[in-house]
């Protein structure tokens, strides 16, 4: 019995000590946080709520926010600027009560992580004033954002990326700074938090991508005008200059630009009524102007055809629409086969493929009243055994003349042309001053016969002084 009491006493004393120790430690953790407790990332092992409150009061009292712009120096908003003050939170005490002091052994295998919104006050008006004082908040002298837009790269329209610029979105910046202060964030990167003014369109905007598609649809056309020996090409490089887009990425095809282009095209290639240089077979340099022969482009019709080709994306080689044609687009548009009459020297040549095939002296219209008109014409038709009839004389009601010719090759609808003239006593020299025609080119009979056998309707005729 005595031994049993001793055994119980021997066991009871350590047990009592353990129980007392456990209860003592439990009492300790009624007012202290477990070992390994972190609140808002700060280690508060074995600390009281007072110590926690003191720490956060000091943290808030020393709080500052660093504002980092994407260019220029960083700026700070310190707690004293906005009268920031810590406000005790019931959450800290609540967190301590929630840890259950009698379960303290669990702290050796389970960490206690607590996230607590700290209570504090600050002067909102002072914060707003401080924000407006920041250099990074000012927009004067800073660049605006630039929209992404279509750009022709020489081959096609591509999206040119937007440029953000350096102006801030002041409303967004004010909100981000306010939120950062309320979260006690130490740093605010204005670029990462998208505080800068954004362009309306970025490289990802469907409006810009769609505009490029429309522009490239117009630019896929290629129209080559065969103006041998030259070519005129209307392709994407030129068409791109006739396309624009507005601020909403609506594409406009400026059809009037096509008309302006065609006006220039006509001016370049139309030769009707123009002065052309030439050198006679005798070596005389001369010029010829006037007449009815030459290239004449139907600009209005061709403008509409070009517009249709562009809209349809055609890739073609073609000639433009003409009112009338000539032999070549070279400086002497009548080519290498033509009739030439020198009205000063009273001489003519028929030139075939650049070589003189026929030449003769002639008699042309009498100066002052029946002069032969200079210019470039073409043979309208050829016929034989015909009677040439002059204008009606009002006083008599009879034709001015009625003359039979064997060979007739008119070049104007007013009745001027080449024909035999057996009544002429001679040809060339000054005969035309006294015995000139009514405007026709009088030829010796055999020369007229030879010319008749060589030419046909459409043969160019160049008459000059």
RAPE-V171375 format. One record per backbone hydrogen bond with DSSP energy under -0.5 kcal/mol. NH is the residue of the N-H (numbers start at 1). CO is the residue of the C=O. E is the energy in kcal/mol with one decimal. If there is no record, write none. Layout:
NH&CO&E + NH&CO&E
This chain:
5&1&-2.0 + 6&2&-2.0 + 7&3&-2.4 + 8&4&-2.6 + 9&5&-2.4 + 10&6&-2.5 + 11&7&-2.2 + 12&8&-2.7 + 13&9&-2.0 + 14&10&-0.8 + 15&11&-1.7 + 16&12&-3.0 + 17&13&-2.3 + 18&14&-2.9 + 19&15&-2.9 + 20&16&-3.0 + 21&17&-2.9 + 22&18&-3.1 + 23&19&-2.8 + 24&20&-2.8 + 25&21&-3.0 + 26&22&-2.5 + 27&23&-2.6 + 28&24&-2.1 + 29&25&-2.3 + 30&27&-1.1 + 31&27&-0.6 + 31&28&-1.3 + 32&28&-0.6 + 33&47&-2.3 + 37&34&-1.4 + 38&112&-2.7 + 39&42&-2.5 + 40&38&-0.5 + 40&114&-2.8 + 42&39&-1.8 + 44&37&-3.0 + 44&42&-0.6 + 46&33&-1.4 + 47&44&-2.0 + 52&48&-2.1 + 53&49&-3.0 + 54&50&-2.5 + 55&51&-2.2 + 56&52&-2.4 + 57&53&-2.5 + 58&54&-2.3 + 59&55&-2.6 + 60&56&-2.8 + 61&57&-2.1 + 62&58&-1.7 + 63&60&-1.4 + 65&77&-2.8 + 66&64&-0.5 + 66&186&-2.8 + 67&65&-0.6 + 67&75&-3.9 + 68&66&-0.6 + 68&188&-3.0 + 69&67&-0.7 + 75&67&-2.3 + 77&65&-2.5 + 78&76&-0.5 + 79&63&-2.7 + 81&78&-1.4 + 82&78&-0.7 + 82&79&-1.1 + 83&80&-0.6 + 84&79&-2.0 + 85&121&-2.6 + 87&119&-3.9 + 92&89&-0.8 + 93&89&-0.7 + 94&90&-2.4 + 95&91&-2.3 + 96&92&-1.8 + 97&93&-2.4 + 98&94&-1.8 + 99&96&-1.2 + 100&97&-1.0 + 103&100&-2.0 + 104&101&-1.1 + 106&103&-2.0 + 107&104&-2.0 + 108&105&-1.7 + 109&106&-1.5 + 110&106&-1.3 + 113&111&-0.7 + 114&38&-3.6 + 114&112&-0.6 + 116&114&-0.6 + 118&116&-0.7 + 119&87&-0.5 + 121&85&-2.7 + 123&82&-3.4 + 124&122&-0.8 + 127&123&-2.1 + 128&124&-2.4 + 129&125&-2.4 + 130&126&-2.5 + 131&127&-2.5 + 132&128&-2.1 + 133&129&-1.0 + 134&130&-0.8 + 134&131&-1.2 + 137&134&-1.0 + 138&134&-0.6 + 138&135&-1.0 + 142&139&-2.0 + 146&163&-3.5 + 148&201&-2.5 + 149&160&-1.8 + 151&158&-2.3 + 153&151&-0.6 + 153&156&-2.6 + 155&156&-0.5 + 158&151&-2.9 + 160&149&-3.6 + 160&158&-0.6 + 161&159&-0.6 + 163&146&-2.3 + 166&143&-1.7 + 167&143&-1.7 + 169&195&-3.7 + 170&168&-1.1 + 173&169&-2.9 + 174&170&-2.3 + 175&171&-2.0 + 176&172&-2.6 + 177&173&-2.4 + 178&174&-2.2 + 179&175&-2.5 + 180&176&-2.4 + 181&177&-2.4 + 182&178&-2.2 + 183&179&-1.5 + 184&181&-1.3 + 185&180&-2.9 + 188&66&-2.9 + 190&68&-2.4 + 190&188&-0.8 + 191&68&-0.5 + 193&189&-2.1 + 194&191&-1.6 + 195&190&-2.9 + 197&167&-2.5 + 205&202&-1.8 + 209&205&-2.1 + 210&206&-2.7 + 211&207&-2.0 + 212&208&-2.1 + 213&209&-1.7 + 214&210&-2.1 + 215&211&-2.7 + 216&212&-2.6 + 217&213&-1.5 + 218&214&-1.8 + 219&215&-1.9 + 220&216&-0.7 + 220&217&-0.6 + 221&218&-1.2 + 222&314&-2.8 + 223&234&-2.8 + 224&222&-0.6 + 224&316&-2.8 + 225&223&-0.6 + 225&232&-3.8 + 226&224&-0.6 + 226&318&-2.8 + 227&225&-1.1 + 227&230&-1.7 + 230&227&-2.2 + 232&225&-2.1 + 233&231&-0.5 + 234&223&-3.2 + 234&232&-0.5 + 235&233&-0.7 + 238&235&-0.8 + 239&235&-3.2 + 240&236&-2.3 + 241&238&-1.3 + 242&239&-1.9 + 243&240&-1.1 + 244&252&-2.1 + 246&250&-1.5 + 249&246&-2.1 + 251&249&-0.6 + 252&244&-3.0 + 254&242&-2.7 + 254&252&-0.7 + 255&253&-1.5 + 257&254&-1.4 + 258&254&-0.7 + 258&255&-0.6 + 259&255&-1.5 + 260&256&-2.1 + 261&257&-2.5 + 262&258&-2.4 + 263&259&-2.0 + 264&260&-1.8 + 265&261&-2.2 + 266&262&-2.9 + 267&263&-2.3 + 268&264&-1.8 + 269&265&-2.2 + 270&266&-2.7 + 271&295&-1.1 + 272&295&-2.0 + 273&293&-0.5 + 274&271&-2.4 + 276&288&-2.9 + 278&286&-2.2 + 280&284&-2.9 + 283&280&-2.5 + 286&278&-2.9 + 288&276&-2.5 + 292&376&-1.3 + 293&376&-2.9 + 294&325&-0.5 + 296&324&-2.3 + 298&321&-2.6 + 299&297&-1.6 + 302&298&-2.5 + 303&299&-2.3 + 304&300&-1.6 + 305&301&-1.9 + 306&302&-2.7 + 307&303&-2.4 + 308&304&-2.1 + 309&305&-2.3 + 310&306&-2.4 + 311&307&-2.5 + 312&308&-1.9 + 313&310&-1.1 + 314&309&-2.5 + 316&222&-2.0 + 316&314&-0.5 + 318&224&-2.9 + 323&296&-3.5 + 324&296&-1.4 + 327&333&-1.4 + 328&333&-1.8 + 329&228&-0.9 + 333&331&-1.1 + 335&332&-1.9 + 337&334&-0.5 + 338&351&-2.1 + 339&460&-2.5 + 340&349&-2.8 + 341&462&-3.1 + 342&347&-3.2 + 343&341&-0.9 + 343&464&-3.7 + 344&464&-0.5 + 346&342&-1.3 + 347&342&-1.5 + 348&360&-2.6 + 349&340&-2.5 + 350&358&-3.6 + 351&338&-2.9 + 351&349&-0.6 + 352&350&-0.6 + 352&355&-3.3 + 353&351&-0.5 + 354&336&-2.8 + 355&352&-1.9 + 357&350&-3.1 + 357&355&-0.6 + 358&350&-1.5 + 360&348&-2.2 + 362&346&-1.8 + 363&442&-1.7 + 366&437&-2.4 + 369&367&-1.8 + 370&366&-2.2 + 375&463&-2.9 + 376&290&-1.8 + 377&375&-0.5 + 377&461&-3.4 + 378&411&-0.6 + 379&459&-2.5 + 380&410&-2.9 + 381&410&-0.7 + 383&408&-2.3 + 385&406&-1.7 + 386&405&-2.1 + 388&386&-0.5 + 388&403&-4.0 + 390&401&-3.0 + 393&398&-3.2 + 394&392&-0.6 + 396&393&-0.6 + 397&393&-3.4 + 400&391&-2.6 + 403&388&-2.9 + 405&386&-3.1 + 408&383&-2.8 + 409&418&-2.4 + 411&416&-3.4 + 412&416&-1.6 + 415&412&-1.4 + 418&409&-2.4 + 419&441&-1.7 + 420&407&-0.8 + 421&443&-2.1 + 424&421&-1.9 + 428&362&-1.5 + 429&345&-0.5 + 431&428&-1.5 + 433&430&-1.8 + 434&430&-0.7 + 434&431&-0.9 + 435&431&-3.7 + 436&432&-0.9 + 437&364&-1.7 + 441&417&-2.9 + 442&363&-3.3 + 442&440&-0.8 + 443&419&-2.2 + 448&444&-2.6 + 449&445&-2.4 + 450&446&-2.2 + 451&447&-2.8 + 452&448&-2.6 + 453&449&-1.5 + 454&450&-0.8 + 454&451&-1.2 + 455&451&-2.2 + 458&379&-3.3 + 459&456&-2.1 + 460&337&-0.5 + 461&377&-3.0 + 462&339&-3.4 + 463&375&-2.7 + 463&461&-0.6 + 464&341&-2.4
